[in-house]
């Protein structure tokens, strides 16, 4: 099975590197800067599950890409999706599966509109990883799971084949017959975590220490209400697990969106919070915490844009 991993950053590089180390046919579609880093240092992973150093991974620039590939793994930021789709379009053949690892739902509509629904799987990944100053992929936590499935719900033969290809790659891979449910469950958690930690500019533990757990719970409940209205209410176990994480005393967790703010970068606020709010107009109060968090992130984006224009 031929894999095209779109990007060799923290997500694409980690899972693609594991697949490559397991003997799968993996090519990374990268930009010029990442190409130079891979040329110089190779693909390096640091993880409690085993370090990897792959000196010469297959890599290609968009101008040189030719297809088709069996699986295209899309691990870009949501705001880069339009350009990313054009970059990998030459790799899409009649039987290609496109597996996005983005959070939220709007990307599914965009990918379907561009390539057709028959190509697009649903996907969820759970991992905490980032590139360090030496451009190595550093895996921080004890989770590295990848779940995928047909959006219609069946476990098709092609999804079974994908699961077999991933089975020896050293991470937790699972085919799901309920992938949209799992995507919604992650979405409402990510939106609540991003909303609270960005709004408060603090870890979950610091918010709890400030007697803010009730606010975190209230924001999460707003997100759950939107999912329920859409027909994808989180199951009891997922809801309990998310609520516990969002209110754990001493927790060092922050959303990756807060890390984006702290380094002055663009955020996925529109894709994660904005789209959720748009779908929840009928159930959200006008002065909801989710709306407040989104206004906060939009204000950050406005200030960032103004400062960027001033310095140009």
N, C-alpha and C positions, 0 to 999 in steps of 0.2 A: 504494500500500500504506500503510495507516494504522498508525503505530507509537504505542504507549503505552509510555513509558519510566517505570518505577516508581522514582522518585527522580531527583534532579538533582545527585547528589554526584559524586565523582571518576569513577566508572565510568559510571553512567548519563548524567551530564552530558557526559562526553567523547564517548562514542559517539553519544548522542542529538544532541549539538550538531553533530557532523560530518555526521550524516544530514540534519539540518535545513538546514545550510549547502549541502548538495548538492541541496536542493529536495524532499526527502521530507516527507510529512505526519507531523509528530512532535508529540506532546503529552506533557508531563511531569506525572506524578501526584506531588504534593509535599505536605509538611506546611506548617502555617501559617508557621513560621519561615523555611523556604526560599522560600515564596511571597513573603514580604516582601523577602527579599534579591534575588530575581529582579525584583520590581517596581521596586526601587530601582536595581539595578546591571545588570540583564540577565544573560545567561549569558556568562561570559568564560572563554576557554581560552588558556593559554600553553603553547606546544609548539614544538619545533624543526621540526615538520612544518607549522607555520603557526599563527599566533594567530587567534582568533576572538572577536568581540564581537557578540553577538546581543541587541539591546536589548529585544525584546518576544517571547520564546519563548512558544508556547502552553502554558499550565499550568492545572492544575485541582486542587482539593481533593477528597478522597474523597467528601464529601457532595454534590458537584456532578457526579460522574463518571457518564457515560452511555456505553453501547457500542452495538454491538460494535466492537472493533478487530481488525485483521488479525494483528498481532504485539504481544504484551505482553512487554517485556524486563524481567526481574526482577533488580535489582542491589542488593538489600538485604543486610544482615548476616543470617547464619543464625538468630541468636536472635530476630530480628524477623519471621521468615517467617510464622508463624501469623497475626499481625495484618496483615501485608502482603497475604496471600492474601485476607483478607476485604475489604481496601481496594480491590483491583482486581477483585473478583468481578463487579461489574456490567458490566465491560468485556468479559467472556468471552462470545462468541457461538458458534454451532455450528461455525464454521470457524476460530476463533481459534487461532493458534500461541502457546504460552507458552514463552519462551526464557529460562531462568534462567542467570545468570552466576556462581552460587555455586560454591565449591570443595567437593569431596567428593561423596557420593552420596545421603545421606539425604534431601535436599530433593526429589529426584526422586520418592521414595515418597510424600512429603507432598503434593506437587503433584498426583500421579496420584490419590491418595485423595480429594482435594478436587474436582478438575475432570475426572478421567478421563484415561486414558493417551493417548488420541488427540490430546489438546491439547498434550502436553508433549514438547518437543524436548530434546536434550542440547546443552550449550554450554560452551565454554571461552574465556576471554579472557586475554590476556597483556599487561599494561601496568603501569607504576609511575606512579601519579598520586595527588594529594591536593588537598584544598581548603586554600588558604593563609588568612592572617589577614583578607584582604579578600574571602574567599569565592570567589576565582577558582580554576578547575581548573588545576593545574600538572602538566604531563606531564614526568616526570624522565628517562626512558630513551629508547632508540631503537626500542622495540617497541610496537606498538599493533595487536594482532591479535585477531580475533574468529572463532572456528570454531564451527560449528553443524551439526546433522544429526539425522536420525531415529534414535531409539534402537534400532530394529530393524536398522539398517545400510544400508538403501537410500537413494539420493539421489532423493527424491520430487520431483514437480513443484512442490509448494509450497516445498520447500527450494531448488530451483533459482530460483524466483521471488524468494525472500528474498535469495539470493546476487546476483541481478541488481539488486535494489533497493539493496544495499550496495556495489555494484561501483564507483560513482563517488564514494563518501563520504570518500575521503582516508585511510582506514585499511585494513589488510590483512584482508579478509573471505574466508572459504573455507567451502564446503560439504564436509562429511566423510561418507564412507561407513563410518567407524569411530569415531564420536564417543565411545562409551563407553570404548574403548581409550585415546583421547586424554585423557578425563577422569580415568581411573585413573592415567595417567602423570603428569599434573599433581598429582593428589592425593598420591601417594607422595612426590613432590618437596616439595610444600608442607608436608606433615606432618613430613618430616625437617628442613627448614629452620626451621620454627616450633619444633619440638622442641629443636633444638640451640641456636638463638640465644636462645630464651626461657630455657632451662635455664641457659645460661652468661651470659645478659644481655650478649651481645657480638656483634659482627659476625662474619661467617665468617672474615674476615682475622685478626681478633684470636684466634679459636679456633685457627686454623692456627698462628699465631705462638706460641701456648701449647702447641704440640705436641698439639693435640686433633683433628687431621684423622682419626685412626683411629677416634675416637669418633663423628664425623660419618658416616664410612663405615659403621660398625657399625649406627648407628641407621637409616640409609638402607636397609641390607640387611634389617633387620627389616620395614620398610615394604614392600619389594619382595617379601619372602616372603609377606606377607598378600595382596598383589595376585596373586601366582602361585597361591596356594591358591584364590582366588576365580575363577581362570581368566583373569586379565587381567595377566599378567606384563608389565612394561615391555619394549618392543622394545629391541634392542641399542643403537641410536642414541640413543634417549631415556634409557636407563639410563646410558650413558657420558656424555652431556651433563649429566645431573643430578649424577652423581658428581663431575664436574669442577667444576661451579659450587659444590658443597658443600665443596670442598677447595682453593679458589683462594687462594693467598697474597696478602695485601693487599686482599682483596675488602671493599668497604664494605657489602655486602648484609646486611640483617637482614630477618626476616619481618615482615609488617605486624602480626602478633600481638604482637611485641615492642614495636612502636610503641604499640599499644593499652595494654600494661602500663605503659609509660613515661608515658603521660598519664592513668593511673588509670582506664582505661575497661574495659568488659566485653569479653571475648574470645570467639572461636569455637572454644574448645578442645574442647567436647563434640562439635561437628560435624566438626572436622578430625581431632583425635587420638582422642577417645573412641569415635567410631563406627568408626574404623579398628581400634582395639584390640578392640572388641566382635566385629568380623568375623574377628579373628585369634587368638582364644583358643586354638585348637589348635596354632598354630605359634610363639607367643611364649613365651619363658621367663618364669617368674614375676618375675624381677628384670631385666627388659629395660630398655633405655634409653628406649624409647618409653613404657613404663609410668611410668618415673621422671619423664620430662618432663610427662606428663599429671598426675601427682600434684602436681608443682610448680605447674602452672597451676591446678589445683583448690584448692591451698592459697592461691594468690594470690586466687582468687575468694572463698574463705571469709573471708580477711582483709578484702578489699574490702567484702564484705557486712556484716561485723561493725563496721567503722569507719563505714560509711554509717548503720547503725542507731544507733550511739552518737552520731553528730553530728546525727541527726534530732531 
